[in-house]
Amino acid sequence: QVQLAESGGGLVQAGGSLRLSCAASGRTFSPHSMGWFRQAPGKAREFVSRIRWNGGSTYYADSVKGRFTISRDNAKNTVYLQMNSLKPEDTAVYYCVAAKAYYSGSYQYPEVYDFWGQGTQVTVSS
């Protein structure tokens, strides 16, 4: 069984930065993709970003493109989300996710992902 553990959330002023980390543990961890979703109060979970574990191709939601950067360290089984120029609307619980296998459809749907972390709160004050 794979476990994902996020860290790095917190309170920051608008325009500031935070870096989220997600460490994966478990037997023979080799996902197709890892990524991040977020969920604000009263809203559905929203795709934020994804990275292919082999090759490193990255994908972003339009709302974070140019401000957030996803990266990974394969040796450490860790994925990162560098968040710059944060806005109050970025306030949410951020979840780390992992998909085991290739999926022919869109990776922006939560159902694609097999493993989820417990979430970390990011709060951006205005």
C-alpha positions as CSV (number, residue, x, y, z in Angstrom):
1,Q,0.0,0.0,0.0
2,V,1.2,3.5,-0.9
3,Q,1.0,6.3,1.6
4,L,1.3,10.0,0.7
5,A,2.3,12.6,3.3
6,E,2.0,16.3,2.5
7,S,3.8,19.1,4.3
8,G,4.5,22.8,3.9
9,G,1.1,24.4,4.1
10,G,0.5,27.4,6.2
11,L,-0.7,31.0,6.4
12,V,0.9,33.5,4.0
13,Q,0.0,37.0,2.8
14,A,-1.1,37.7,-0.8
15,G,1.8,37.8,-3.1
16,G,3.9,35.5,-0.9
17,S,5.2,32.0,-1.6
18,L,4.9,28.5,-0.1
19,R,6.4,25.2,-1.1
20,L,4.4,22.0,-0.6
21,S,6.1,18.6,-0.4
22,C,4.6,15.2,-0.7
23,A,6.6,12.1,0.3
24,A,5.4,8.7,-0.9
25,S,6.1,5.5,1.0
26,G,5.2,1.9,0.4
27,R,6.3,-1.0,-1.6
28,T,7.9,-0.4,-5.0
29,F,6.5,3.0,-5.6
30,S,6.6,3.8,-9.4
31,P,3.5,5.7,-10.4
32,H,2.6,7.0,-13.8
33,S,1.8,10.4,-12.5
34,M,1.7,12.4,-9.3
35,G,0.0,15.7,-8.7
36,W,-2.0,18.1,-6.6
37,F,-5.6,18.9,-6.2
38,R,-7.2,21.5,-3.9
39,Q,-10.5,22.0,-2.3
40,A,-11.8,25.3,-0.9
41,P,-14.8,25.4,1.5
42,G,-18.0,24.7,-0.2
43,K,-16.4,23.8,-3.5
44,A,-15.5,20.7,-5.4
45,R,-12.0,19.3,-5.5
46,E,-10.1,21.0,-8.3
47,F,-7.1,19.9,-10.3
48,V,-4.0,22.0,-9.8
49,S,-1.0,20.3,-11.4
50,R,0.4,17.0,-12.5
51,I,3.9,15.6,-13.3
52,R,4.7,12.3,-15.1
53,W,7.0,10.3,-12.9
54,N,9.1,9.1,-15.9
55,G,10.1,12.0,-18.2
56,G,8.8,14.8,-16.0
57,S,6.2,16.3,-18.3
58,T,4.2,18.9,-16.3
59,Y,0.6,20.1,-16.6
60,Y,-1.2,22.9,-14.8
61,A,-4.6,24.3,-14.3
62,D,-5.1,27.7,-16.1
63,S,-5.7,29.3,-12.7
64,V,-2.2,28.6,-11.5
65,K,-0.2,28.5,-14.7
66,G,2.8,30.8,-14.5
67,R,2.6,31.0,-10.7
68,F,3.0,27.4,-9.5
69,T,5.7,24.9,-10.4
70,I,5.6,21.2,-9.9
71,S,8.7,19.1,-9.7
72,R,9.8,15.7,-8.4
73,D,12.7,13.9,-6.9
74,N,12.5,10.2,-8.0
75,A,15.2,9.1,-5.7
76,K,13.3,10.5,-2.7
77,N,9.8,9.5,-4.0
78,T,8.8,13.1,-3.4
79,V,6.9,15.6,-5.4
80,Y,6.9,19.4,-4.7
81,L,4.6,22.3,-5.5
82,Q,6.3,25.7,-5.5
83,M,3.6,28.3,-5.2
84,N,4.4,31.9,-5.9
85,S,2.4,35.1,-6.2
86,L,-0.3,33.5,-4.0
87,K,-3.8,35.0,-4.1
88,P,-6.6,34.7,-1.6
89,E,-8.5,32.5,-4.0
90,D,-5.7,30.0,-3.7
91,T,-6.9,29.3,-0.1
92,A,-7.8,25.6,0.1
93,V,-6.8,22.2,1.4
94,Y,-4.1,20.9,-1.0
95,Y,-4.0,17.1,-1.6
96,C,-1.2,15.1,-3.1
97,V,-2.3,12.4,-5.5
98,A,-0.7,9.5,-7.4
99,A,-2.0,7.5,-10.4
100,K,-0.6,4.0,-10.8
101,A,-1.1,3.6,-14.5
102,Y,-1.6,5.4,-17.8
103,Y,-5.0,6.7,-18.4
104,S,-6.3,7.6,-21.9
105,G,-8.6,10.3,-20.7
106,S,-8.2,13.5,-18.8
107,Y,-6.0,13.5,-15.7
108,Q,-8.0,16.5,-14.3
109,Y,-10.6,14.2,-12.7
110,P,-10.1,13.0,-9.1
111,E,-11.3,9.5,-10.0
112,V,-8.2,8.9,-12.0
113,Y,-6.0,8.9,-9.0
114,D,-5.4,5.8,-6.8
115,F,-3.8,7.3,-3.8
116,W,-4.5,10.5,-1.9
117,G,-2.7,12.3,1.0
118,Q,-4.5,13.6,4.0
119,G,-4.2,17.2,2.8
120,T,-2.5,20.3,4.0
121,Q,-4.1,23.7,4.6
122,V,-3.0,26.7,2.6
123,T,-4.4,30.1,3.7
124,V,-3.7,33.3,1.8
125,S,-4.7,36.5,3.5
126,S,-5.5,39.7,1.6
